[in-house]
C-alpha cells in the first residue's frame, strides 16, 4: 500500500508540480474507488486541501459526469479523474481547463499500470516524440493508413494537432496520465475505406481477434469480427459512429494491456476513435468516445510515408 501511495505522490510531483497551497479534487466512480483512494491519501500526506467525489459507474467514455462533479472540477487547482470510462473528451473537462484547472484523466488505470509501463517513461523523450508527430499533424492535410491489405484515408487539413505528454504544470493544461500521443480531429465526413483493429478497444479490452472497421464518408458502417457488434452497440446508432480522432502513440515504455489509457500511447501504434470530438476541435457531440488501437500500421501524411509497419521512417 505504501508503494502505491508513493507512486501516486510522484504523479502529483512529476506531472503536476503540485504546490503545497493548491487544492486537489479526486473524481472517481464506484468501480475505481479503491485505486482512487491511493491518490487521495497521497495528496493528504503531501498536506494539500483534498476532496474525493464518487458517482455511479454506469456511463460510457465521453459521456458527461454529473453536474455537481463538473462544477467541482472548475473550483480546484488540480483535478485527477480516476474512472472506469473516460472523462477526457467531455465538455466538463474542457470547461474546467478553460477555468484554469489542471486536469489529469486516468480512465481504467490498474495497480499494475501504477507500478510499471507507460508511467515509467522518460518525460523528455515522450515530449520529443510527441512534438515531432504533433508538428506532422499540424501541417498535414491527408492521411492514409494501411494494414493487412486494407486502407483508410481521411482529411485533417485545417484542424489543430494536439500534444498529450501527461505533463500539466501550467493553468488550464490537461489530458491523460500516463500519456504519450499526438492526436487530431479529422474532418468528420472525409474518412473512406477500411482499417484492421488488432490492439484493443476502449471498454472492451484487448481484441480477441482482429476487427475490420469499414467507413464511408466518415461514418462507421460495419465492424466485422468477434467484438464488432459489441463496438457498434457501445457507439449507438447515431453520432457515436462518426470518426472523431486520429492519434499516434509516442510512449516507448507503454504496453498493450487491454486498458486503452495505456494502449493508445504505445510507440508504433495508431488509434482511431468514434463519437465526440468537439472538445478538441471537431464538430461532433455524441455522448460517447471510443478509441480503437491498431498495432504496427503503415502511415502516410500528404503522400509521405512516416511509419512503416510501426517503425518510424
Secondary structure, 3 states (H helix, E strand, C coil): CHHHHHHHHHHHHHHHCCCCCCCEEEEEECCCHHHHHHHHHHHHHCCCCEEEEEECCCCCCCCCCCHHHHHHHCCCCEEEEECCCCCCCCHHHHHHHHCCCEEEECCCCCHHHHHCHHHHCCHHHHHHHHHHHHHHHHHCCEEEEEECCEEEEEECCCCCCEEECCCCCCCCCEEECCCCEEEECCCCCCCEEEEEECCEECCCEECCCCEEEEEECCEEEEEECCCHHHHHHHHCCCHHHEEEEEEEECECCCCCCCCHHHHCCECCEEEEEEECCHHHCCCCCCCCEEEEEEECCEEEECCEEEEECCEEC
